[in-house]
Amino acid sequence: MRPVDAGYIPYTALKDGTVDLADIARMNDWLDLKDDNAYRIAKWREARER
């Protein structure tokens, strides 16, 4: 559901087979990477402010 929540695909694409599990896994990996990068940037900014 994360790719749907992020707006990458519509929910119907999950139901009608437009995307397969490999597509979903790739999108989830990308979302994980974005979250990790955002966390690292926030920590870097926090450390710079000290």
BELWO-V105542 format. One record per helix or strand. SS is the DSSP state (h for helix, s for strand). FROM is the first residue (numbers start at 1). TO is the last residue. Records with the same first field share a line. If there is no record, write none. Layout:
SS: FROM-TO ; FROM-TO
This chain:
h: 2-5 ; 11-16 ; 21-48
